[in-house]
Amino acid sequence: MFFPGEIWRDTAGQPIQAHGGGVLYAEGTYYWFGENKDKDTIYGRVDVVGVSCYSSQDLYHWQNEGVVLPAVLDDPKHDLYPRNVAERPKVIYNAHTKTYVMWLHVDSPDYLYARTGIAVSERPNGPYRYVGSIRPAGADSRDMTLFQDDDGSAYVISSSEMNRNLTIARLTPDYLQTTDQFIKALGKPDAHQGREAPAVFKHQGRYYLISSGCTGWDPNIAEWAVADTMLGEWKTMGDPCTGKDAEITYHAQSTFVLPVTGRPNAYIFMADRWNRHDLRDSRYVWLPLTFVDGAPQITWHDSWDLSVFSR
């Protein structure tokens, strides 16, 4: 079963280190990528350890595949030097190049570098080779995610212009750059009203985006938006969460929405319950996402399993 907010251990009994993560399904296996924060928290941050990967066949039990994109210890100018920032890794598969492509937020300690890093591998569980970093569509990029459509087209979605809006940019066929096809979505007058922590998914031909407000490590109300195309008009609709503590997203922040393979219209809302004083002990909040009257709805469960989607 899933126990949202409780310590989640891997098959070796160690707490899972995959914060700000996303999940890839490949060749019958789920791969969960996330930030490894297994270092001491000092002034609200930890030095970069790298990107962890875990594998599972059932979504409940996860085997540690190791740090598949490690920090670069000997080059202070490298994006992955420990004193920098490496967050929110997401991986998709490119069928044409037969490579797994990872995008992640890379930054300086003051968050002014604001770029996306890119790494590739021939295997889902790595190791991944770092290619470099860009600013998608020329915009500063902080919290980000990837979305791959049914036709193989792929998009990077990132908080830009100091979080005042989200830049949504189509990727080149090799998934290593952005094209000149992009939009600015969900624009806000100032950064305090901005959006971050985007999570994108598709349901019955429409596109959905769940995001968070900008309140640092503190939780806030989630918001969902919908569009008919990825580069079309996005319309804000409200809070998808219901029940106790819905107004603070159950003390958590969105990171990914996972379609459950083999279960039509079944999605898992993935979020992080950040512990600013000990980031390695930040917890995972996974909850079922269903549709009610055409709108996504997330409801708190102390514990649950995939049979919830059969009810």
PLY file of the C-alpha trace (Angstrom):
ply
format ascii 1.0
element vertex 311
property float x
property float y
property float z
element edge 310
property int vertex1
property int vertex2
end_header
0.00 0.00 0.00
0.92 3.66 -0.23
1.27 5.62 3.02
1.45 9.32 2.04
3.80 11.36 4.20
5.37 8.37 5.95
9.01 7.29 5.53
9.21 5.25 2.32
12.00 2.68 2.27
13.53 0.88 -0.70
13.89 -2.89 -0.96
17.13 -2.70 1.05
15.36 -0.91 3.91
16.87 2.53 3.29
14.79 5.73 2.95
14.19 6.54 -0.71
16.11 9.61 -1.94
14.17 10.77 -5.02
12.84 14.22 -4.19
11.29 16.54 -6.80
11.11 13.51 -9.01
9.35 11.97 -11.95
8.65 8.45 -13.18
9.42 6.81 -16.53
7.79 3.55 -17.66
10.07 1.51 -19.91
10.08 -2.14 -20.94
7.71 -3.26 -18.19
9.46 -1.39 -15.39
8.85 1.93 -13.66
11.91 4.12 -13.05
11.67 6.85 -10.41
14.24 9.64 -10.76
14.74 12.33 -8.15
17.10 14.51 -6.15
19.35 12.67 -3.75
19.50 14.90 -0.67
21.37 12.52 1.60
23.63 15.20 3.09
23.36 17.60 5.98
21.03 20.57 5.50
22.86 23.87 6.04
20.99 27.17 5.69
18.09 25.49 3.90
20.09 23.60 1.27
22.25 20.55 0.73
25.21 20.19 -1.59
24.47 18.41 -4.86
24.78 14.63 -4.54
23.20 13.84 -7.88
20.14 12.21 -9.41
18.99 8.91 -7.93
17.11 6.20 -9.79
14.84 3.49 -8.35
13.06 0.71 -10.26
9.79 -1.11 -9.60
7.34 -3.46 -11.27
4.40 -2.67 -8.98
4.89 0.97 -7.82
4.99 -0.12 -4.16
8.45 -1.71 -3.89
11.47 0.18 -5.21
15.00 -1.07 -5.80
17.83 1.44 -5.59
19.65 1.67 -8.94
22.12 4.19 -7.52
23.08 7.77 -8.34
22.84 7.74 -12.13
23.94 11.36 -12.64
26.44 12.23 -9.88
27.80 15.57 -8.75
31.07 16.66 -10.37
33.46 17.11 -7.48
36.60 18.41 -9.17
35.35 21.27 -11.37
33.93 24.36 -9.60
32.72 25.71 -12.97
30.58 22.64 -13.73
26.78 22.87 -13.43
26.83 19.81 -11.16
29.51 21.02 -8.75
28.30 20.31 -5.19
27.84 23.97 -4.23
25.37 24.49 -7.09
21.74 23.39 -7.44
20.36 20.32 -9.26
16.62 19.77 -8.94
13.47 18.15 -10.40
14.94 15.62 -12.86
12.61 14.13 -15.46
13.40 11.46 -18.08
11.73 10.56 -21.39
12.69 8.08 -24.11
13.54 9.15 -27.66
12.55 6.34 -30.03
14.47 7.87 -32.96
17.84 8.22 -31.24
17.18 5.26 -28.92
18.35 7.25 -25.93
16.87 8.18 -22.59
17.00 11.95 -22.13
17.02 13.65 -18.74
16.24 17.32 -18.15
16.70 18.97 -14.76
16.86 22.41 -13.18
20.47 23.51 -12.64
21.30 26.71 -10.85
23.74 28.73 -8.80
23.24 28.96 -5.02
21.53 32.36 -5.49
19.17 30.93 -8.15
20.22 33.49 -10.77
21.90 31.05 -13.19
18.44 29.56 -13.87
19.01 26.97 -16.60
18.00 23.43 -17.54
20.63 20.72 -17.65
20.45 17.84 -20.13
21.90 14.33 -19.85
21.54 11.15 -21.92
21.89 7.40 -21.53
21.36 4.26 -23.60
19.73 2.58 -20.61
16.87 3.80 -18.44
18.83 3.17 -15.23
21.92 4.94 -16.53
24.58 6.02 -16.07
23.70 9.36 -17.67
26.22 11.57 -19.47
25.85 15.29 -18.92
25.52 17.19 -22.22
25.25 20.77 -20.95
22.64 23.37 -20.06
20.42 25.89 -21.83
17.76 28.47 -21.12
14.63 27.08 -22.83
13.39 29.48 -25.49
15.92 31.97 -24.12
14.07 32.33 -20.81
15.35 31.87 -17.28
14.26 28.45 -16.06
13.74 27.24 -12.50
11.20 24.59 -11.45
10.56 22.47 -14.53
9.08 19.28 -15.92
8.94 17.37 -19.20
5.90 16.14 -21.11
5.93 13.65 -24.00
2.82 13.52 -26.17
1.32 10.49 -27.89
2.90 11.44 -31.24
6.41 11.56 -29.74
6.63 15.35 -29.57
8.07 16.56 -26.28
7.91 19.78 -24.28
9.75 21.41 -21.40
7.61 23.42 -18.99
9.49 25.74 -16.66
8.94 28.66 -14.32
10.41 31.71 -16.02
10.77 35.47 -15.69
11.38 35.08 -11.94
8.35 32.74 -11.71
5.95 35.29 -13.21
4.87 32.76 -15.84
5.51 29.31 -17.25
7.44 28.90 -20.49
6.21 25.90 -22.49
8.60 25.05 -25.33
8.59 22.23 -27.85
11.79 20.20 -28.01
13.80 19.40 -31.11
13.41 15.85 -32.49
16.47 14.67 -30.52
15.04 16.21 -27.29
18.33 18.05 -26.66
17.26 21.63 -27.44
14.13 23.75 -27.65
12.60 24.87 -30.95
11.19 28.29 -31.78
7.72 26.97 -30.93
6.90 28.16 -27.41
4.39 30.14 -25.37
4.23 31.99 -22.07
1.38 30.63 -19.94
-0.38 31.51 -16.69
1.29 34.90 -16.42
1.10 36.75 -13.09
1.82 40.42 -12.26
4.70 39.61 -9.91
6.76 36.69 -8.65
4.81 36.43 -5.37
1.75 35.43 -7.40
3.76 33.20 -9.73
3.61 29.47 -10.31
6.20 26.76 -9.82
6.41 22.97 -9.42
4.58 22.22 -12.71
3.21 18.73 -13.41
1.59 18.04 -16.81
-0.51 15.13 -18.05
-3.05 14.32 -20.76
-6.56 12.98 -20.27
-9.05 12.18 -23.03
-7.33 14.44 -25.54
-6.95 17.50 -23.30
-3.87 18.75 -21.45
-3.78 19.40 -17.71
-1.23 21.26 -15.61
-1.03 21.27 -11.81
1.27 23.79 -10.17
2.13 25.42 -6.86
2.34 28.97 -5.64
5.72 30.48 -4.71
6.18 30.32 -0.94
9.61 28.72 -0.62
9.59 25.50 1.40
6.15 26.33 2.85
3.14 24.58 1.28
0.33 26.49 -0.39
-2.79 25.96 -2.47
-2.43 23.97 -5.69
-3.95 25.13 -8.95
-4.96 23.26 -12.09
-5.22 24.56 -15.63
-6.39 23.02 -18.88
-5.71 23.52 -22.59
-6.72 21.90 -25.87
-3.10 21.88 -27.11
0.22 22.18 -25.33
0.97 25.47 -27.07
-2.59 26.74 -26.91
-4.44 28.87 -24.39
-4.21 27.60 -20.81
-7.19 28.36 -18.60
-6.85 28.38 -14.80
-9.65 26.43 -13.13
-8.99 26.22 -9.37
-7.73 23.85 -6.68
-7.83 20.12 -7.55
-7.41 19.05 -3.90
-10.33 18.25 -1.61
-10.73 17.44 2.06
-8.59 18.18 5.10
-5.55 20.40 4.43
-6.49 20.72 0.77
-5.72 24.45 0.93
-2.05 23.63 1.59
-1.88 20.61 -0.76
-1.72 18.24 2.24
1.49 19.97 3.44
3.16 19.11 0.12
4.07 20.47 -3.33
3.43 18.96 -6.77
6.19 17.35 -8.78
4.63 14.88 -11.28
1.40 13.20 -12.38
1.95 9.55 -13.24
-0.42 7.67 -15.59
-0.73 4.11 -14.26
0.10 1.71 -17.08
-2.68 -0.73 -17.91
-5.32 1.20 -15.97
-7.18 3.67 -18.20
-7.91 7.04 -16.60
-5.84 6.17 -13.51
-3.30 8.75 -12.36
-1.09 9.22 -9.33
-0.46 12.73 -8.07
3.13 12.87 -6.83
4.17 15.58 -4.38
6.96 16.36 -1.91
6.46 17.21 1.74
9.59 19.28 2.24
11.43 19.36 5.56
13.40 22.58 5.35
15.45 21.73 8.46
16.44 18.23 7.25
15.85 17.93 3.53
17.00 14.31 3.41
13.93 13.53 5.57
11.47 15.21 3.19
8.58 12.80 2.57
6.57 11.73 -0.46
2.84 12.28 -0.82
1.39 10.06 -3.54
-2.40 10.21 -3.93
-4.93 8.96 -6.49
-6.09 11.52 -9.02
-9.49 10.88 -10.59
-11.89 12.91 -12.71
-15.22 14.13 -11.36
-17.53 15.94 -13.77
-14.62 16.51 -16.12
-12.31 18.02 -13.50
-9.26 16.42 -11.84
-9.78 15.68 -8.17
-7.22 14.68 -5.55
-8.42 13.36 -2.18
-6.39 12.57 0.91
-5.97 8.92 1.99
-4.01 7.83 5.08
-3.26 4.66 3.11
-4.42 3.31 -0.23
-3.63 0.91 -3.04
-4.26 0.74 -6.78
-7.63 -0.97 -6.28
-9.02 2.52 -5.62
-9.14 2.95 -9.38
-11.47 -0.07 -9.74
-14.14 1.27 -7.39
0 1
1 2
2 3
3 4
4 5
5 6
6 7
7 8
8 9
9 10
10 11
11 12
12 13
13 14
14 15
15 16
16 17
17 18
18 19
19 20
20 21
21 22
22 23
23 24
24 25
25 26
26 27
27 28
28 29
29 30
30 31
31 32
32 33
33 34
34 35
35 36
36 37
37 38
38 39
39 40
40 41
41 42
42 43
43 44
44 45
45 46
46 47
47 48
48 49
49 50
50 51
51 52
52 53
53 54
54 55
55 56
56 57
57 58
58 59
59 60
60 61
61 62
62 63
63 64
64 65
65 66
66 67
67 68
68 69
69 70
70 71
71 72
72 73
73 74
74 75
75 76
76 77
77 78
78 79
79 80
80 81
81 82
82 83
83 84
84 85
85 86
86 87
87 88
88 89
89 90
90 91
91 92
92 93
93 94
94 95
95 96
96 97
97 98
98 99
99 100
100 101
101 102
102 103
103 104
104 105
105 106
106 107
107 108
108 109
109 110
110 111
111 112
112 113
113 114
114 115
115 116
116 117
117 118
118 119
119 120
120 121
121 122
122 123
123 124
124 125
125 126
126 127
127 128
128 129
129 130
130 131
131 132
132 133
133 134
134 135
135 136
136 137
137 138
138 139
139 140
140 141
141 142
142 143
143 144
144 145
145 146
146 147
147 148
148 149
149 150
150 151
151 152
152 153
153 154
154 155
155 156
156 157
157 158
158 159
159 160
160 161
161 162
162 163
163 164
164 165
165 166
166 167
167 168
168 169
169 170
170 171
171 172
172 173
173 174
174 175
175 176
176 177
177 178
178 179
179 180
180 181
181 182
182 183
183 184
184 185
185 186
186 187
187 188
188 189
189 190
190 191
191 192
192 193
193 194
194 195
195 196
196 197
197 198
198 199
199 200
200 201
201 202
202 203
203 204
204 205
205 206
206 207
207 208
208 209
209 210
210 211
211 212
212 213
213 214
214 215
215 216
216 217
217 218
218 219
219 220
220 221
221 222
222 223
223 224
224 225
225 226
226 227
227 228
228 229
229 230
230 231
231 232
232 233
233 234
234 235
235 236
236 237
237 238
238 239
239 240
240 241
241 242
242 243
243 244
244 245
245 246
246 247
247 248
248 249
249 250
250 251
251 252
252 253
253 254
254 255
255 256
256 257
257 258
258 259
259 260
260 261
261 262
262 263
263 264
264 265
265 266
266 267
267 268
268 269
269 270
270 271
271 272
272 273
273 274
274 275
275 276
276 277
277 278
278 279
279 280
280 281
281 282
282 283
283 284
284 285
285 286
286 287
287 288
288 289
289 290
290 291
291 292
292 293
293 294
294 295
295 296
296 297
297 298
298 299
299 300
300 301
301 302
302 303
303 304
304 305
305 306
306 307
307 308
308 309
309 310
